[in-house]
Amino acid sequence: MNEKIYKAMGSSAVSSLVIGICVLATGIAAGVLLIINGSRLLKHKSKILL
């Protein structure tokens, strides 16, 4: 009984860690893309506001 609980906790911990890393990587990538798009808009602001 205790071995089943131990194995279930281990697999749950690993899956939580993997999901956390994926969410972190996605968040960082989205942040970088937003910064790039924002700087591009600021760079071309004079062309937009004719």
HELIX and SHEET records of a PDB file:
HELIX    1   1 ASN A    2  LYS A   43  1                                  42    
HELIX    2   2 LYS A   45  ILE A   48  1                                   4    
END                                                                             
